[in-house]
Amino acid sequence: MTATVTKRRRSQTRSAILTNEKLAHRTIGVVSLLGSEQAKHIDSVVTQRCDAAELRRRKFLCGDARAFQGRERHIMFLSMVADPRSCKALSGSMFDQRFNVAASRAQDRMYMVRSVVATDLSDRDLRASLLSHFDKPMVPNTEETTKLIDLCESGFERDVYTELTYRGYRVIPQVKTGAYRIDMVVEGASDVRLAIECDGDEYHGPDKWVHDMNRQRILERAGWVFWRCFASTWTLRRDEVLYELCGRLKMMGIEPLGALERSSSMVERRVWRPPVDDASVVDPGTEELQGRLL
């Protein structure tokens, strides 16, 4: 989703999120794209206006990009910290990394708070790229999806891959790790992953069992978690096996992040503009939201 709201209405937007039953279990974060002073100010305002117990329950965190290294929240607010009179171009690896971290912390949706439009920014400004990202939600990459399923080495693997991606999971076949390969890996947030091995076809016959189990034990010592299934079991009890697999993913905290071929249906953009009667009393700042509908 994407939205545009006046600065005067931001607190209403936050309150709407906190009181919306559909968002009751969503965690919330705010990241300042430029410096920590803005983050401190926002944190002060939010803690004054919102219930402290509710903020703790939502794991509310406010800071710069460094504060979110390795951390994610369901709902993220991005504060651009720029206006038409003060928007010197930001470029270079430091800002590139900072923006990449900030724009990848949302598990469900992002709000971007800004007081500039694209024409206020230089083409070399990374903030222009960020605006472009919000303006153009993800589109399906059919070619990339086709290449991924082509990596599957058997009809059994293709069936498992298809069932998981249909359910919205992010699946990568034939993942190389060290000297070994894993049939497919399901990726979740915060680098949580499940390795899936599809046994019983020409690549995993009985003569390969001892070798496969030794390989699995080595990779488990390296931190991998495995789930295995025989082709015969899949054929006879497909629904039960899928139920077990999805339950294992849920238990590990791996939620559907969006399969490539379904991304266009999971990302939506909306724009909210200031009411006309507020135009004379508020800044031209806007707030944009883009998020995966999981």
RAJODA-V383548 format. One record per pair of residues at least 4 apart in sequence whose C-alpha atoms are under 8 Angstrom apart, sorted by the first residue. I is the first residue (numbers start at 1). J is the second residue. If there is no record, write none. Layout:
i: [I I]
j: [J J]
//
This chain:
i: [1 1 1 1 1 1 1 1 1 1 2 2 2 2 2 2 2 2 2 2 2 3 3 3 3 3 3 3 3 3 3 4 4 4 4 4 4 4 4 4 5 5 5 5 5 5 5 5 5 6 6 6 6 6 6 6 6 6 7 7 7 7 7 8 9 10 10 11 12 13 14 15 15 16 17 18 18 19 19 20 25 26 26 26 26 27 27 27 27 27 27 27 28 28 28 28 28 28 28 28 28 29 29 29 29 29 29 29 29 29 29 30 30 30 30 30 30 30 30 31 31 31 31 31 31 31 31 31 31 31 32 32 32 32 32 32 32 32 32 32 32 33 33 33 33 33 33 33 33 33 34 34 34 34 35 35 36 36 36 37 38 38 39 39 39 39 40 40 40 41 42 42 43 43 44 45 46 47 47 47 50 50 51 52 53 54 55 55 56 62 63 63 64 65 65 65 65 65 66 67 68 68 68 68 69 70 71 71 72 72 72 72 72 73 73 73 74 74 74 74 75 75 75 75 75 75 76 76 76 76 76 77 77 77 77 78 78 78 78 78 78 79 79 79 80 80 80 80 80 81 81 82 82 82 82 82 83 83 83 83 84 84 84 87 87 88 89 89 89 89 89 90 90 90 90 90 91 91 91 91 91 92 93 94 95 95 96 96 97 98 99 99 100 101 106 106 107 107 107 107 108 108 108 108 109 109 109 109 109 110 110 110 110 111 111 111 111 112 112 112 112 113 113 113 113 114 114 114 114 115 115 115 115 116 116 116 116 116 117 118 118 121 121 121 122 123 124 125 126 127 128 129 130 131 132 133 134 134 134 134 135 136 137 137 137 137 137 138 138 138 139 139 140 140 140 140 140 141 141 141 142 142 142 143 144 144 145 145 145 146 147 148 148 148 149 149 149 149 151 151 152 152 152 152 152 153 153 154 154 155 156 156 156 156 157 157 157 158 159 160 161 161 161 161 162 163 164 164 164 164 165 165 165 165 165 166 166 167 168 168 168 168 168 169 169 169 169 169 169 169 170 170 170 170 170 170 170 170 171 171 171 171 171 172 172 172 172 173 173 173 173 174 174 174 174 174 175 175 175 175 175 176 176 176 177 177 180 182 182 182 183 183 183 183 184 184 184 185 185 185 185 186 186 186 186 187 187 187 187 187 188 188 188 188 188 188 188 189 189 189 192 192 192 193 193 193 194 194 194 194 194 195 195 195 195 196 196 196 197 197 197 197 198 198 198 198 198 199 199 199 199 199 199 199 200 200 200 200 200 200 201 201 203 204 204 204 205 208 209 210 211 212 213 214 215 216 216 217 218 219 219 220 220 220 227 229 229 230 231 232 233 233 233 234 234 237 238 239 240 241 242 243 244 245 246 247 248 249 249 249 250 250 256 257 257 258 258 258 258 258 259 262 263 264 266 266 266 266 267 267 267 267 268 268 268 268 269 269 269 270 270 270 271 271 272 272 273 274 274 274 275 278 279 279]
j: [109 267 268 269 270 289 290 291 292 293 110 111 134 268 269 270 271 288 289 290 291 111 269 270 271 272 273 287 288 289 290 270 271 272 273 274 286 287 288 289 9 10 272 273 274 285 286 287 288 10 273 274 282 283 284 285 286 287 282 283 285 286 287 282 13 14 287 15 16 17 18 19 50 20 23 23 24 23 24 24 58 58 73 74 75 57 58 59 60 73 74 75 58 59 60 61 73 74 75 76 77 59 60 61 62 72 73 74 75 76 77 39 61 62 63 76 77 78 79 39 62 63 64 65 68 76 77 78 79 102 36 38 39 62 63 64 65 78 79 80 81 64 65 78 79 80 81 98 99 102 38 64 80 81 39 64 40 63 64 41 42 81 43 62 63 64 44 62 63 45 46 62 47 62 48 49 50 51 52 55 54 55 55 56 57 58 59 60 60 67 67 68 68 69 98 99 101 102 98 71 72 101 102 105 101 190 105 190 105 106 107 189 190 105 106 107 106 107 108 109 106 107 108 109 110 111 105 106 109 110 111 110 111 112 113 102 103 110 111 112 113 112 113 114 112 113 114 115 127 114 115 86 87 114 115 116 87 114 115 116 115 116 120 120 121 121 121 122 124 125 126 95 124 125 126 127 95 96 124 125 126 96 97 98 99 126 100 126 101 102 103 126 104 105 110 291 189 257 291 292 291 292 293 294 289 290 291 292 293 288 289 290 291 287 288 289 290 286 287 288 289 285 286 287 288 285 286 287 288 283 284 285 286 120 121 284 285 286 121 128 131 125 127 128 128 128 128 129 130 131 132 133 134 135 136 137 269 288 289 290 269 269 264 267 268 269 290 263 264 267 263 264 260 261 262 263 264 145 260 261 146 260 261 147 148 260 149 260 261 150 151 152 172 173 158 161 162 173 173 174 157 158 173 174 183 157 158 158 201 159 160 198 201 231 161 183 198 162 163 164 165 171 173 184 166 167 168 169 170 171 169 170 171 258 259 259 262 256 256 257 258 259 262 186 187 255 256 257 258 259 186 187 188 256 257 258 259 260 184 185 186 187 259 184 185 186 187 182 183 184 185 181 182 183 184 185 181 182 183 184 185 180 181 182 181 182 215 195 196 197 195 196 197 198 195 196 197 193 194 195 196 193 194 195 196 191 192 193 194 254 192 193 253 254 255 256 257 254 255 257 252 253 254 224 225 254 224 225 226 227 249 224 225 226 227 226 227 228 226 227 228 229 204 228 229 230 231 203 204 205 228 229 230 231 204 205 206 230 231 232 205 231 208 208 209 212 209 212 213 214 215 216 217 218 219 220 226 221 222 223 224 224 225 226 245 233 234 234 235 236 237 238 241 238 241 241 242 243 244 245 246 247 248 249 250 251 252 253 254 255 254 255 294 292 294 262 263 266 292 294 263 266 267 268 291 292 293 294 290 291 292 293 290 291 292 293 289 290 291 288 289 290 288 289 287 288 286 278 279 286 279 282 283 284]
//
